[in-house]
């Protein structure tokens, strides 16, 4: 039975700066700087080991149009390795690396097919002297493409499987810019067997078959919002069978963002043990990769347990030294609260009752009044420009945390005094 096996990858973002993380994770600085490059070379190594018929890259190879020479050399290094193994590479440009920016790019080996931007092109994938597939694709001419490029595609009457390569926002995903917007029905109407998509960084199989429509996600996480295994898809298309779509991790640095329940931990050693136990399975999944981890401590903690920033930093260093991972940057975030009986405090009729009531009234305000009341506080914060505006729900969560921290301090001070 004829089969077509290929790697589908996208959003390599080679040359990503990791600016904030480089400052906060100095222990793995070198690993972070090389992470996107190494992830690409991991994908190349997988393609060679699996002896695939082709590698498809669905845009955003580089992090910006002004890619560095180092980034270009690393990308070309991978292409040359594929060329030496007889594996063709098909590339469609996206919004971060539009075709107009490729004029300054190094010369690539003969195995590379870079799709143009003026029309959809189709190239055959040849194996043993015959075409096993046709790959159709189109590149972004510039960064801002709002045309539905899917409408330009069509399947020609040729032998073999038909695969579309496109950087696009299918279904209007609001977490990403709406470049080359299209619908699932637009893609289905073309009549291809598989759509290799890029642009959305979270892995998703939009449609399993008829046709398969797949976002493989980006190859390397770059912040905690992308904290999951990253890599590529190893795809096998067979006649009269559903596509076999296997996700293969290729990330060079693993990001973890986990919550760890610490209720019942009376002291720092118990707290460290709880964190290590909570991280254990994630560390096993990460194998020998360097790790950037953020562990949010949840539950109810003893009021006598020191959970201030300096103490948590020291605790994180102690935990990291006890973990089997060769390189790890660990941040601990306190979301645990004291062992407060709020109902009892509301009924006591003392100063603590007034504190709880004050926070209750603030959190009970309608959305607009709450936003207006806190606007002045956030307007003076220097970090405001770096973050999206807080929603009313997020503001209420912050108020709840502030209430519990206030009670923690008041009750500890009361016990000490």
N, C-alpha and C positions, 0 to 999 in steps of 0.2 A: 504494500500500500504506500502511495506517495505521501511524504510528509515534508513539512517545512518547519525547521527549528531556528529560532532567532532570539536574540536578546533585545528587549525593549527597555530603554532607559531614557531619562529626561532630567532637566533641571539640575545639571551637575554643579552649576554656579562655582566653577573653578575660580580661585582668587578671592573668595569671600573673606573679608577682613577679620571677622569675629572680634570686632573692636572691644565691646564691653567685656566679653568673656576672657580675652587675653589679659585684662587687668585683674579680673576676679579669680582666674584659674591659672596662676603662673606655674604651677607644678606640671601642667601638661601643655604649656605654651607651644612648644615645638610641634607636638602632635596636632594641635588645633590648626596651626598655620599650614600644615601639609595635608589636612584632613580631606578637603575636596579633591585634591590631586590624587591622593592615594585611593579614594573611593572609586574614581574613574579607572585607575589602573587595576583595582580589584575586579571591576566589571570586565575589563579586557582579559584578565587572567581567567575569569570564569568562562568567557566566550571561547577561549583557546582550549581550555580543558574539556569543555562540552562539545567541541568541534561543531559549533553552530554554523548555519548557512549564512547568517548575516547579523550585524548589529545595527539597530535603529535608534537614533538619538532625536528625541522630540523637542528640541529647543532649549534655550537658556544654558548652553554649554558654559559660557562665561558669566560672571556676575555683573559685568557692565560692558558697554560698548568700548570703553577705554581699557580693554584687558591688558594685563602686563605681558611682557615678553616671556617671563617665566611660565605664566599660565599657558601661553601658546605652545611653548616647548613641551610642556607636560602633556597637553592634549595631543600634540603631534606624536609624541613618544608612544602613546597608546595606539594611535592609528597605524604607526609603522609596525608595531608588534602584530596587529591584526593583519596587516598586509603580508607580513612574513609568513603568517599562518594560512594565507589564502582566504581570508574572511573579509567580504566587502562591508563598508560602513556607509549608512545613509543618514544624512543630516538635514533637518529642517530647522531654520532659525526662529527664535521667539522674540519676545519684547525686550529681554535683557541683552540679546546679541543679534539685533536685526541685521539683515543681509548687507545694508549699506556700511556697516562697521567692519565687514570682513575684508574690505579692500586692503587693509593694513596687516592682514593675517599672513602668517608664514605659508609657504607652499606645502601642500599636502600630498601624500603618496597616491598612486593611481587607483587604489581600492576605494577611494572616497567619492561619494556622489553627494554634492551639496545642492539642494534644491533651490531654484531661482524663485523670485517673488512675483514675476509678471504673469505666470500661468502655472497650472498644475502639471508636473512632469511625471512620467512613469518610467521606471528602470527595471529590467529583468534581473532576477537572481539566478545565476547559472550554476548548476551542479551536474557533473558528469556529462557536460555538453548539451544539456537541455534546461529550459527555463522551468524552475519549480515554483516561482512566484513572481509577481509584479509588485513593486513598491511605488506608491503614488504619494507625492508630497508637494508642499509649497512653503516658502519661507515668508517671514514678516519683512517687508521692505524697510520699515522704520519701527520705532518703538510703539507708537499709538496706532493700532490697527483695530478698527471697529466694524469692519466689513465681515459678513458671515462667509468665511473662506470655504466652509464645507459645501456650499452651493456650487462651487467651481469644480468639485470632484465628479468623476464619472468612471465607470469600469469599462475598459476596452475589451474587445473580444480576443483575449489571448489565453494561452494555456497557463495552468498553475493557479495558485492562490493569489488573492488580491488583498493588499494591506495598505491602509492609509496612514500617513505620518503627518501629524498636525499639532500645532501649539494653539490651544483654544480653551475657552470657558464654556463648557457644556452645561446647559441648564441654569446659568446665571448664579454660580457660586459667589456669594457675597463676601467671602473672605479673601477673594483675589480680584484684581482688576478685570473688568469685563472686556478683555481683548478677544477679537475674533469670535464673538458670541454665536452659539448655534444650539440647536435642540437635539435630543436623542433621535427624533424622527428625521431630522435633516441627515444625520449620519446613516440611519437605516435605509433611507431612500436611495443612497448611492449604490448599494448592492455589493459592498466589499465583504471580506471574511473577517477582518480584524482592523480595529482602529487603534493605533499606537499614539496615545495622546500625551501632551505635556502641558505645563502651566500650573496645575493644581498639585500642591506638594504632598497632600495626604493621599495615600494609596487607595484606589477604589476601582472595583470592577463594576462599571455602570451597567453593562449588559454581558451576560455569560456567553451568548452565542447569537447568531443570525442578525447582525454580526456581533462579535465580541467587541465591546467598547471599554477600554482600560486606561486608567491613569496609574502609572507605575509609581508615582510619587518622586520626590527628589532623592538623590543618591546619598546625601549626607545631611543630617540634621544640623542646624546652625544656631538654634536657640531652644528654650524649653517648650515653646508651643509646638515644636516638632519632635518632642521626646518619644520616639518609638524607633524600632529597627528600620533602617532605610537601606535601599539597594536598587534592585532592578527586577524585571520579570523575565523568566525563561519560558518561552512560549513554543508549543508544538501544535501545528495545524495539520489535521489529517482529513482525508476525504470521508464524508458521511459520518463525522464524529464531532463532538463538542471540542473546542480548543482546550488543551492542557495548559493552564496558566499557573506557573509556580513562582511565588515571590522568593528571591534569594537575597539575604542581607549582604551588603557590600560596604557599609559604612566603616570608616576608619576610626571614628570616635563615637561611642554610644552615649546618647543623652538619656538620662532617667529623671522622671518627675513623679515622685511617689508620695503617698500618704502613709504614715506609720502610727498606729495606735499605741499610745504610751500609758494609758490608764493603769494604775497599779505599780508604776515604777517609782519607788520611794527615793532613790538616790541616783547620782550620775552614772555609776557602774551599771545599774539596772537599766537606765536609759540607753546607755551605749549598747548593751546586749540586745535591747528591743530593736534598735536601729539596725544593727548588724543582721539580726534575724529577718527583719523586713526587707533588707537589700539582697539577701542571699540568692534567691531564685533569679533576680534580675542580673546579678553578677555572673551567674552560670550561663544565662542566655547570651551575655555579652562576650563570652569566651575570653580571649586575651586582649581585647580592645581596651585602650584607655577610656576612662569614663568621666563624664561630667554629670554629677548627680545633685538633685535638689530633693531633700526629704522634708516634707511638712509633718511636723509632730502634732497629732490630733488626740482628742480625748480629754480626760480630766487629770490634771497633775497636782501633786502635793504643793500647797502654798509655800512650803519651805524649799522647794526645788529651784535652783537658780537657772532661769531661762532667759537671762538678758543676752544681748548680742555678743558681748565679749566672752561670756561663758559658753555660749553655743559655738562660737568659733573655735575655742579651745577644745570643746567636746568633739567637734567635727574633725579636728586634726588628730585627736586620740583615736577616733573610730577609723579614720583613713589608714592610720599606721597598723591597725589590727586586721584590715581587710586583705584578702588574697590577691586582689587586683594589683597589677604591676604599677599602674598609674591611675590615680583617681583624684578628682577635685570634688569635694563634698561640701555642700551648703545645707545647713539646718535652719528651718523656718519654724518659728513657734506659732502654732495655731491651737495649741492646747490651752485649756482654761482651768482656773482653780476649781476646787471642789465646793462650789457655791450652791446653796439651796435658795434659788431666787424667790420662790413662793414664800419661804419663811422670812427672808429679808424684807419682802414687800409688806409683811404683816407685823414686823417688829415695832414700827413707829419711831425709828431713830434716824440718825444721820445717814446710815447705809440705806435705809428705806428711801430717803430723799434722793440719793444718788441713783438707785435703780429706777425710781419713778421718772427722774429727769431723762434718762436714756430711753425709757419706755415711750415717753411723750415724743421725743425726737424721732424715734423709729416709726411711730404711728402717723407721722405727718404725710399728707398726700405728696406724690412725686415732685410736683413743681415747687411746693413750699420747702421740701427737704433740699432740693437742688439749690434753690435760691439762698437758703440759710447757710449752706456749706460753701457756696461759691467764693466768698471772700477768703475762706481758709485756704482753699486750693489755688486761688489766684496768686497767692504770695509764695507758693511752693516752687522752688527753682527747677525741680524735675518735671514740672507740669508739661512742658513742651515735648518731652520724650515719650509721653504716654497718651493713649486715646482717652477722651473724656470718660469719667466714671458714670456708670448707669446708677439709677436710684437703688437697685438691688445691691450693687457693689458698695454704695455708700452705707446702706443699712448693715451690711456685713462688717464694714469698718467700725461702725458705731457699736455693734455687738462686741467686737474684739476690744474696742476701747473701754466699754463698760466692764468687761471681765478683767482687763488689765488694771483698771482703776480699783476694782474690788480686791484684786490680788495685792496691790500695794497697800491699800488701806487696812486690809485684814492682817497682813504680815506685820505692818507697822504697829497695829493695835496689839498684836500678840507680843511684839518685842518691847512695847512700852508698858 
